[in-house]
């Protein structure tokens, strides 16, 4: 089935008002972190530079801004739907407080650990290596694909600490999220043919994964340049009939089993050699494991 893709360029505070109540199955939001400005710096190519992600990342009243878009997202979210909100310490406390204030059920606070995060230039704090994701719903009855989460996690219960490396950006958007992160969120938080909303679409990663796995998608982006980038990315995305993430896991598990088997056989053979020293000079061992 062909996914229905609805991309809208403009202010999400205005566009969200046009979406019907209780119509969206899942929301992923990566709102501005309010990191930009004259007083904020960041690390780029190992050097300290002023943080300037764009005008969209400079917000005077962050709490009021978050309250407005959150209210609209809650209105359009179905009773059994979930909302996933990415952030850092700069906006995460504001979001968490407002979720509680607006009466949502907070399911998890997910910690995304980036083992390859850039270094900290100032020697007065720990190097930031995490982003945080609130997972919340309107009620305690919500869709959550627990069994698929276990499959993705090699048959083990998935925890709220996700070890996923940051990846090189596919576009010039400064806060682009890795496809592996959105892949996990969309597969666990929705079913095929569900409607997914991203009110801060950016370069379109949420839409790419939604379309790839047969979900319908509404994306909103205020910046025209990034809207065009997202539109092309999503248009060029093909629908997959099989979950590639599970295929990758099967290959990994098979390789791990082969390595384990090879080591086990090696221990048995060398144990025999130790018991019979004459084998050391006269025997040659050749191992192969069929795939």
PyMOL commands that set and color helices and strands:
alter all, ss='L'
color gray80, all
select helices_A, chain A and resi 12-18+55-57+62-76+92-101+146-152+179-189+205-212+224-235+244-275+278-282
alter helices_A, ss='H'
color red, helices_A
select strands_A, chain A and resi 5-9+24-29+41-44+47-50+77-87+105-113+130-137+161-163+195-198+216-221
alter strands_A, ss='S'
color yellow, strands_A
deselect
rebuild
show_as cartoon
